[in-house]
Every structure is written in structure tokens, then in C-alpha cells.
Amino acid sequence: MKIIEVITEQAHINTVENIGKKYGAVDQWHIGPHNIEQRAVIRLLVDDNHRQSVMDALLNALGTRETTRIMVVPVDVTLPKVEPETSENEKSSTGGATREELYHTISKGAELNSNFLLLVFLSTIVAAIGLIENNLAVVVGAMVIAPLLGPNIALALAAALGDTPLMWTSLKTNLAGLGLALCLSLLIGLILPIDLNSQELISRTDVGIDSVVLALASGAAAVLSMTTGLSSVLVGVMVAVALLPPTATVGLMLGSGQLALAFGAALLLAVNIVCVNLAAKTVFLTRGVKPRTWLEKRKAKQSMTTYIAFWVFSLLVLLVAIYLRGHL
């Protein structure tokens, strides 16, 4: 349950009220002119199942007007308790977060800035030390603070919405983060002695079908937690399908001259990236996350087809590589 607050000219009050009534707002109220521009504030109390429909209708009617501002405000509790009615069609909607809310949350994880690079830098150092010292607690800590999962989920969302700018931003951020982690761990591998008896390190050089299944399930859980508003689940997902430890392992093994083990870690990293993106896109598709307008939907459909085909093909190549590595 959230409040959709619309600030617009008084002439559009009836439009907003009619949208609220038509698309199932639980309650609505408005405040009269509050500034010299003679704009009014209309608030709609909307449950999760109807929020996307209300947002789309508001954007279609008022979204292009410079005098209109639409905001989504969280509601901790409302009394008396409301039991929203859900039709069969609404059960297949996102039912937790609107397209706009998802975009706002996920796109922030794709931003390439000093904070992102600093977190990658620090988490790589922590992960490398934890791997070398065979310290599980340290490795888990690095998994949680590493921001590498964000750009991959943003990439899947960009494909779902046909958003080319976000797609390129996600790719750039992803490559920058992985590149920094790889170079830094390579440098650490050249400086520090590597203990091949470390179970935490050696476990990241082996990959099998179980790794593929884990990455697919974790990627799906990551997006599902976002679309349903249960973002706290992401902490567990970060640990389950962490991209940083295998990246750090690749660098450490290359730095110590262990090329065969470095290849195994690189294969695990590739499996995680491919599976996270494929699972994320599949969940976005099944949850009905798509653009608002017809033209954007056509662009997104083309993007989705190419995106899924690319990741499915990549996964098949990796499965062949895993098979050959285990039988040669």
C-alpha cells in the first residue's frame, strides 16, 4: 500500500480523481491551491495490485505536462485495515513495485561513480585476504559489500524496458567493476604468497552443473525480491551468487602463475554472470515488467529477443566448456 501524490493544476483535479475511481484507489483526497501557480495536491491511496495501472493512467493523461509532478510515497500502516480485491488479471502483475519504482531502485546500482569504485576496491582487498587466509567470515563480508550484482540486474531491466542508455551504462559499470577487481587481485597475487591448500580459494576454481543451478536460482531470487518489495532478501542473494570471489580468484591465480586454476575460476565467474542475467530477464518477463507505450514495447520486444538469445547461447557454450573440462 502506497500513496501516489499528484501535484497539478486545478483544472486536472477531476482527471486524477476519475483515474483513482476507475483503477481501484482505496481512498483519495486533495488539497486546494498552495502556491502562486494555483496548483493542487491530490493523494491516492493505492494497493500494490492496482498501483501500476494508476501510474500508467496518470502518465498517459498528465505525464507530459511541466506543471505536473507525480510521486510515490511509502505507507507503513493504514487503519482501518484494507483487504485489496485481486482479480485473475492482476495476479500476474508485478504486485509489489511499479515499473517506475523498480527503475529508480535498480538504476542506482548501475551508476559508475567514486563510491562504486571504492566499494569494489575495498571489497576486493577483503575478499583476496579472506581467500588466501581461508577465512569464510571475511569472504562473506566481502560478498555483502561488493556492488557487482547491481549492474547485472540493471542490464536485465534495461533489456526488459528497451532502455538503451541504461543498457550501455550497466555494461560500462559492470566492465569497470570487474576490471578493477581483476587487476587489483592480480597485483595482490603477484605480491603475496598463495596457499593452494586454502579451501575457500580452491573451491572457486571448480564449476559444475550445481553452480549453474545455484546461479540461476539466485539471480531469479534477486529480481523477485525487488519486484515484490522484499529487498532485504538481497543480502542472502549476494552471498549465494557473489561475483567478487571468483573474480578475485582469477586474479590471484593469474598472479601466482596457476593458469589452469585461473581458467576454472574464470569459468565459474562467467557462469554466474550469464545465469544472473538470464534468470533476471526471465523473472522480469514473467512478472510483467514492460514499457508503457506501444512504440517502447516494440523496441523492448526486439531487445528482449536478442538479449535472451545471447545469454541462452552463452550458457550453452559454458555448459559445453564445463563438460569438456571435466572429461579431458
MISELO-740715 format. One line per field, with one value per residue (C-alpha): residue number from 1; y, z, x; residue in one letter. Coordinates in pm, 1 decimal. Layout:
BEGIN
n NUM;...
c2 Y;...
c3 Z;...
c1 X;...
res A;...
***
This chain:
BEGIN
n 1;2;3;4;5;6;7;8;9;10;11;12;13;14;15;16;17;18;19;20;21;22;23;24;25;26;27;28;29;30;31;32;33;34;35;36;37;38;39;40;41;42;43;44;45;46;47;48;49;50;51;52;53;54;55;56;57;58;59;60;61;62;63;64;65;66;67;68;69;70;71;72;73;74;75;76;77;78;79;80;81;82;83;84;85;86;87;88;89;90;91;92;93;94;95;96;97;98;99;100;101;102;103;104;105;106;107;108;109;110;111;112;113;114;115;116;117;118;119;120;121;122;123;124;125;126;127;128;129;130;131;132;133;134;135;136;137;138;139;140;141;142;143;144;145;146;147;148;149;150;151;152;153;154;155;156;157;158;159;160;161;162;163;164;165;166;167;168;169;170;171;172;173;174;175;176;177;178;179;180;181;182;183;184;185;186;187;188;189;190;191;192;193;194;195;196;197;198;199;200;201;202;203;204;205;206;207;208;209;210;211;212;213;214;215;216;217;218;219;220;221;222;223;224;225;226;227;228;229;230;231;232;233;234;235;236;237;238;239;240;241;242;243;244;245;246;247;248;249;250;251;252;253;254;255;256;257;258;259;260;261;262;263;264;265;266;267;268;269;270;271;272;273;274;275;276;277;278;279;280;281;282;283;284;285;286;287;288;289;290;291;292;293;294;295;296;297;298;299;300;301;302;303;304;305;306;307;308;309;310;311;312;313;314;315;316;317;318;319;320;321;322;323;324;325;326;327;328
c2 0.0;338.2;693.3;832.7;1208.5;1425.7;1797.1;1953.5;2241.6;2263.4;2203.3;1844.9;1752.1;1572.6;1377.0;1246.5;1167.3;976.3;774.9;686.0;568.8;377.6;190.3;100.0;353.3;264.3;631.3;976.6;1335.3;1666.1;1993.3;2322.9;2578.5;2605.9;2843.4;3125.6;2879.7;2771.6;2404.2;2145.5;1828.4;1510.5;1198.3;848.5;558.2;257.9;-107.0;-299.2;-473.8;-151.0;86.1;18.3;70.6;401.3;517.4;431.9;614.9;922.4;927.2;891.4;1177.6;1418.1;1288.4;1537.9;1849.2;2059.2;2174.0;1818.8;1621.0;1257.6;1099.2;762.6;782.2;468.5;389.9;198.9;126.6;237.8;192.7;53.8;-241.3;-274.2;-611.1;-543.4;-737.5;-911.2;-1029.6;-1303.2;-1046.5;-852.7;-1162.0;-1171.5;-810.4;-702.1;-678.4;-512.1;-243.1;-40.8;-12.0;337.6;227.8;-61.2;166.5;417.8;147.9;-66.9;208.7;345.9;19.7;77.9;419.0;433.3;674.6;705.1;521.6;221.3;202.0;249.5;-33.5;-260.9;-165.8;-232.7;-548.5;-693.0;-645.0;-802.7;-1093.9;-1159.7;-1171.0;-1394.3;-1634.1;-1651.2;-1695.5;-1945.9;-1726.4;-1780.7;-1491.5;-1244.2;-1376.5;-1347.9;-991.3;-906.8;-1064.6;-844.1;-511.2;-581.3;-386.2;-606.2;-762.5;-427.9;-356.7;-706.0;-670.9;-322.9;-473.5;-717.1;-437.3;-226.3;-511.5;-557.1;-188.9;-143.6;128.7;159.2;430.5;221.4;-83.5;89.8;240.8;-103.7;-259.7;16.8;-9.2;-387.8;-390.3;-119.5;-306.4;-645.7;-492.3;-312.4;-623.5;-839.6;-600.1;-541.6;-913.6;-983.0;-733.4;-895.7;-1236.5;-1106.7;-967.0;-1216.3;-1590.6;-1801.3;-2103.6;-2367.3;-2553.5;-2279.8;-2443.0;-2106.9;-2034.3;-2375.3;-2408.2;-2105.2;-2282.0;-2563.5;-2533.0;-2785.2;-2813.5;-2733.4;-2395.6;-2325.1;-2415.9;-2206.8;-1901.6;-1929.6;-1965.0;-1680.9;-1445.6;-1515.7;-1460.8;-1126.1;-984.0;-1144.4;-979.5;-640.9;-675.9;-787.1;-520.8;-766.6;-607.7;-748.5;-1086.7;-940.1;-985.9;-1362.4;-1348.4;-1150.7;-1428.2;-1709.9;-1583.4;-1343.1;-1231.1;-1090.5;-1407.4;-1582.9;-1257.9;-1221.7;-1588.6;-1539.3;-1253.6;-1432.6;-1744.9;-1548.1;-1355.9;-1680.0;-1845.5;-2106.5;-2076.7;-2393.9;-2291.4;-1937.1;-2079.0;-2272.8;-1957.0;-1759.9;-2027.3;-2000.2;-1621.1;-1645.9;-1894.9;-1662.7;-1358.3;-1541.5;-1713.8;-1399.5;-1204.3;-1484.4;-1553.6;-1183.8;-1124.8;-1427.4;-1301.9;-951.8;-1113.1;-1335.3;-1050.2;-832.0;-563.3;-389.7;-39.5;175.1;286.8;75.0;201.8;132.7;-215.0;-295.6;-181.5;-379.5;-694.0;-675.7;-610.8;-897.9;-1146.6;-1055.7;-1045.5;-1386.3;-1548.9;-1413.5;-1534.9;-1874.6;-1926.1;-1815.5;-2059.4;-2346.1;-2263.1;-2261.3;-2594.0;-2745.0;-2596.3;-2739.9;-3082.8;-3079.9;-2958.9;-3248.6;-3511.3;-3404.1
c3 0.0;-103.2;-167.0;-519.6;-479.8;-781.6;-790.4;-1087.2;-1199.1;-1054.9;-1398.8;-1387.4;-1045.2;-1192.6;-1427.7;-1138.0;-928.0;-1214.2;-1265.7;-897.5;-910.0;-1235.4;-1134.7;-777.7;-546.0;-186.8;-92.7;-235.4;-117.5;-235.5;-101.9;-268.8;-422.2;-221.0;-427.5;-678.2;-965.8;-835.6;-831.5;-614.7;-442.2;-497.1;-299.6;-397.1;-153.9;-379.5;-303.5;-472.7;-726.6;-869.7;-841.2;-1185.2;-1357.5;-1175.7;-1257.3;-1626.6;-1648.0;-1475.0;-1700.4;-2011.7;-1903.6;-1734.5;-1776.0;-2043.8;-1855.0;-1699.9;-1423.0;-1304.8;-1057.4;-965.4;-655.9;-480.8;-101.3;116.7;379.5;691.9;811.8;738.2;959.3;928.3;763.9;389.9;220.3;-150.2;-402.2;-664.2;-997.7;-1202.7;-1439.0;-1154.6;-1003.1;-1295.2;-1249.5;-1061.4;-746.2;-532.5;-715.4;-1020.9;-1327.9;-1219.1;-865.6;-998.7;-1241.6;-966.3;-734.3;-984.3;-1199.6;-895.7;-879.6;-1234.8;-1168.3;-1223.6;-961.5;-697.4;-436.1;-665.9;-748.4;-384.4;-273.6;-543.8;-438.5;-68.3;-116.1;-349.1;-86.2;178.3;-49.7;-156.3;204.4;305.2;18.0;88.0;463.7;413.3;627.6;537.3;751.6;572.7;230.1;317.9;435.8;100.6;-81.2;103.2;44.0;-320.0;-558.2;-866.5;-866.2;-928.0;-1283.9;-1398.7;-1270.7;-1424.2;-1755.7;-1745.6;-1659.6;-1945.2;-2186.7;-2042.9;-2097.6;-2419.1;-2245.5;-2447.9;-2232.0;-1916.7;-2101.0;-2200.5;-1853.6;-1696.7;-1933.1;-1867.2;-1490.6;-1498.0;-1703.3;-1487.4;-1164.6;-1288.0;-1447.7;-1127.6;-915.1;-1156.8;-1182.4;-808.0;-723.3;-990.0;-819.8;-482.4;-633.9;-754.2;-411.0;-159.4;-148.8;-246.7;-33.9;-260.8;48.7;112.9;69.9;13.2;-272.0;-439.7;-419.4;-651.2;-922.1;-968.6;-1153.5;-1228.2;-1305.1;-941.1;-989.1;-1287.6;-1094.7;-794.4;-1009.6;-1194.4;-870.8;-701.2;-995.7;-1004.7;-628.2;-656.7;-906.0;-735.5;-406.6;-580.7;-771.4;-456.6;-234.8;-18.5;-79.8;245.6;71.4;-147.9;124.3;102.9;-275.8;-271.2;-70.2;-278.7;-621.9;-539.5;-840.7;-648.4;-502.2;-840.3;-993.1;-715.0;-752.6;-1124.0;-1045.0;-758.7;-966.7;-1263.5;-1034.8;-892.0;-1233.1;-1180.7;-1526.2;-1511.5;-1180.6;-1310.2;-1604.1;-1366.8;-1165.7;-1485.0;-1594.7;-1261.5;-1295.0;-1648.0;-1535.4;-1254.7;-1483.6;-1758.3;-1521.8;-1320.1;-1635.7;-1789.4;-1469.3;-1403.8;-1752.3;-1721.4;-1393.0;-1532.0;-1823.2;-1607.9;-1365.4;-1648.9;-1626.2;-1964.1;-2113.4;-2104.7;-2466.1;-2778.2;-2950.0;-2643.1;-2613.8;-2972.1;-2907.3;-2583.6;-2757.6;-3008.6;-2727.6;-2521.2;-2806.8;-2874.4;-2504.7;-2417.7;-2730.0;-2644.4;-2284.4;-2371.1;-2634.8;-2385.2;-2125.6;-2376.8;-2464.1;-2094.8;-2036.1;-2319.0;-2166.1;-1825.7;-1979.6;-2175.4;-1873.0;-1666.1;-1928.6;-2058.0
c1 0.0;141.5;27.8;54.0;75.2;-2.2;73.6;-103.1;-321.9;-670.3;-817.5;-687.8;-825.2;-1126.4;-899.3;-690.7;-998.5;-1159.7;-842.1;-840.6;-1201.1;-1157.6;-843.0;-933.3;-772.7;-863.1;-907.7;-834.1;-830.2;-693.2;-563.8;-651.2;-410.7;-92.9;122.1;105.9;85.5;-254.3;-168.4;-339.4;-219.7;-421.4;-332.9;-444.4;-409.7;-342.9;-265.6;14.5;-207.9;-350.8;-54.7;95.4;-241.3;-293.1;60.7;22.2;-310.6;-166.9;138.3;-77.3;-303.9;-61.8;291.6;396.2;280.8;556.6;323.1;257.4;464.6;386.5;543.6;511.7;515.1;552.1;289.3;392.3;40.2;-315.2;-621.9;-877.8;-710.6;-769.0;-806.2;-745.7;-950.1;-738.1;-868.9;-707.9;-553.3;-399.5;-238.1;2.9;116.4;426.8;215.3;480.1;672.8;580.1;797.9;898.9;990.1;1199.9;1379.0;1459.7;1594.0;1783.2;1932.2;2115.1;2309.5;2434.9;2589.0;2963.3;3091.2;3359.6;3151.3;3105.8;3476.8;3576.2;3345.8;3489.2;3842.4;3783.4;3576.5;3840.7;4111.6;3887.8;3795.6;4155.1;4276.6;3986.3;4055.9;4428.8;4377.5;4091.7;3865.1;3498.6;3370.9;3597.0;3494.6;3125.2;3183.5;3339.8;3043.0;2795.5;2973.2;3067.6;2836.0;2889.5;2542.2;2368.7;2490.8;2390.7;2033.7;2018.4;2127.4;1834.7;1591.3;1726.4;1654.3;1304.4;1225.0;1422.3;1625.1;1946.5;2111.7;2066.4;2197.0;2519.5;2558.4;2517.1;2770.9;3022.5;2980.1;2998.2;3318.5;3475.5;3395.1;3511.3;3821.1;3920.9;3864.7;4064.2;4360.8;4377.5;4359.2;4623.5;4852.6;4786.6;4862.7;5199.5;5289.1;5150.1;5221.6;4919.2;4829.7;4676.6;4556.9;4300.4;3960.5;3791.0;4030.6;4031.2;3650.7;3623.4;3823.9;3573.8;3244.7;2971.6;2603.3;2526.3;2695.8;2470.5;2155.0;2263.9;2335.7;2002.3;1805.7;1991.8;1952.3;1580.1;1555.3;1735.4;1485.8;1186.3;1286.0;1292.6;965.8;783.3;940.9;1138.1;1477.1;1619.4;1641.2;1915.3;2174.4;2134.9;2142.2;2466.5;2626.4;2479.4;2581.7;2863.6;3064.8;3359.3;3520.8;3560.4;3687.2;3942.7;4035.5;4105.1;4341.8;4514.2;4570.7;4699.7;4934.5;5072.5;5107.5;4832.3;4675.7;4464.7;4308.3;4259.0;4063.0;3836.9;3766.4;3701.6;3454.4;3271.8;3260.3;3121.9;2854.8;2745.7;2722.0;2532.8;2291.2;2216.4;2131.8;1925.6;1731.1;1675.5;1535.2;1308.3;1164.7;1109.3;925.1;704.2;629.8;504.0;771.0;749.1;735.4;423.6;377.1;324.7;640.0;853.4;701.1;800.7;1157.5;1167.6;1039.5;1325.1;1572.2;1430.1;1459.2;1821.4;1906.0;1760.9;1908.7;2253.5;2250.2;2099.5;2368.8;2636.8;2505.6;2512.9;2874.9;2965.7;2791.6;2997.8;3313.5;3224.8;3165.1;3491.0;3689.0;3556.1;3632.4;3971.9
res M;K;I;I;E;V;I;T;E;Q;A;H;I;N;T;V;E;N;I;G;K;K;Y;G;A;V;D;Q;W;H;I;G;P;H;N;I;E;Q;R;A;V;I;R;L;L;V;D;D;N;H;R;Q;S;V;M;D;A;L;L;N;A;L;G;T;R;E;T;T;R;I;M;V;V;P;V;D;V;T;L;P;K;V;E;P;E;T;S;E;N;E;K;S;S;T;G;G;A;T;R;E;E;L;Y;H;T;I;S;K;G;A;E;L;N;S;N;F;L;L;L;V;F;L;S;T;I;V;A;A;I;G;L;I;E;N;N;L;A;V;V;V;G;A;M;V;I;A;P;L;L;G;P;N;I;A;L;A;L;A;A;A;L;G;D;T;P;L;M;W;T;S;L;K;T;N;L;A;G;L;G;L;A;L;C;L;S;L;L;I;G;L;I;L;P;I;D;L;N;S;Q;E;L;I;S;R;T;D;V;G;I;D;S;V;V;L;A;L;A;S;G;A;A;A;V;L;S;M;T;T;G;L;S;S;V;L;V;G;V;M;V;A;V;A;L;L;P;P;T;A;T;V;G;L;M;L;G;S;G;Q;L;A;L;A;F;G;A;A;L;L;L;A;V;N;I;V;C;V;N;L;A;A;K;T;V;F;L;T;R;G;V;K;P;R;T;W;L;E;K;R;K;A;K;Q;S;M;T;T;Y;I;A;F;W;V;F;S;L;L;V;L;L;V;A;I;Y;L;R;G;H;L
***
